[in-house]
Every structure is written in C-alpha cells, then in structure tokens.
Amino acid sequence: MVQRAYWVMTNDVLISVPLFVFMGYLVERANLIQALFKGLHLATTRIPGSLAVATIITCAIFATAPHHRRGGDADGPARLSGDA
C-alpha cells in the first residue's frame, strides 16, 4: 500500500492535470483566445464559412503547442519507471 501511494505521488502524468487547468486559467485571464479568434475571424472574412475557418485555425494553433515529454523515443511512448 505504501508503494502504491509513493507511485501515485511520483507519477509524472498526474502533474499534468493541475498544470493544464492553470494554463487554461492564464489563457482565459489574458484574453488570448478572444484576441486570436477575433483577429483570425477578421482576416478570413472574405472566405465562405469564415467563422468555421477561424475556429479550426484557432484549435489547430493550440493543438500544436509544444508538449513536454520525458524519456521515450521516436518509435514509441515514454515509459514510467514502474512499467515493464
């Protein structure tokens, strides 16, 4: 039981949850989404479906944000120290 509690506390994946929430809070407080979305909507006004295009581009920008990953290689996912 103690080993399980230690594994949960040292699990790198679990730290991503509060960091993700904190990033969302910072983005919301800085009004980054609204500014980016409004700028893209204005830039694509002549394209049919400009609202959809601006939405897709905004989602693509945030989806391609760099992700931190420890270990692993190009062939597969990173492994935790407890994985076999």
C-alpha positions in Angstrom: 0.0 0.0 0.0 2.8 2.4 0.8 4.5 1.6 -2.6 1.2 2.3 -4.4 0.9 5.7 -2.6 4.5 6.5 -3.5 3.9 5.6 -7.1 0.9 7.9 -7.3 2.8 10.8 -5.8 5.8 10.3 -8.2 3.7 9.7 -11.3 4.6 12.4 -13.9 1.3 12.1 -15.7 -0.7 13.3 -12.7 1.1 16.6 -12.6 -0.3 17.5 -16.0 -3.8 17.9 -14.7 -3.2 20.9 -12.4 -0.8 22.4 -14.9 -3.4 22.1 -17.7 -6.0 23.8 -15.6 -3.5 26.5 -14.7 -2.7 27.1 -18.3 -6.4 27.4 -19.2 -6.8 29.9 -16.4 -3.8 32.0 -17.6 -5.1 31.9 -21.2 -8.6 32.9 -20.1 -7.3 35.8 -17.9 -5.1 37.2 -20.6 -7.9 37.1 -23.2 -5.6 35.3 -25.7 -8.4 33.2 -27.1 -10.7 36.1 -27.8 -7.9 38.2 -29.4 -6.7 35.3 -31.5 -10.2 34.3 -32.6 -11.3 37.9 -33.4 -8.1 38.5 -35.4 -8.5 35.3 -37.4 -12.2 36.0 -38.0 -11.4 39.4 -39.4 -8.6 38.0 -41.5 -10.8 35.4 -43.1 -14.0 37.5 -43.6 -13.9 37.0 -47.4 -13.7 33.3 -47.2 -17.1 31.4 -47.1 -17.6 29.9 -43.7 -15.0 32.3 -42.1 -16.3 31.6 -38.6 -15.7 27.9 -39.0 -12.2 28.6 -40.6 -11.2 30.8 -37.7 -12.4 28.2 -35.2 -10.4 25.4 -36.9 -7.2 27.6 -37.2 -7.5 28.6 -33.5 -7.9 25.0 -32.4 -5.0 23.9 -34.6 -2.7 26.5 -33.1 -3.5 25.4 -29.5 -3.3 21.7 -30.5 0.2 22.1 -31.9 1.6 23.8 -28.8 4.7 22.1 -27.7 4.2 19.3 -25.2 6.8 18.3 -22.6 7.6 14.6 -22.6 10.2 12.8 -20.5 12.0 9.8 -21.9 10.7 7.7 -24.8 12.0 7.8 -28.4 10.6 8.3 -31.8 9.4 4.7 -32.0 7.1 4.7 -29.0 5.7 6.4 -26.0 7.6 7.4 -22.9 7.7 4.7 -20.2 7.4 5.2 -16.5 10.0 3.7 -14.2 7.4 1.1 -12.9 6.4 -0.1 -16.4 7.7 -3.4 -17.6 
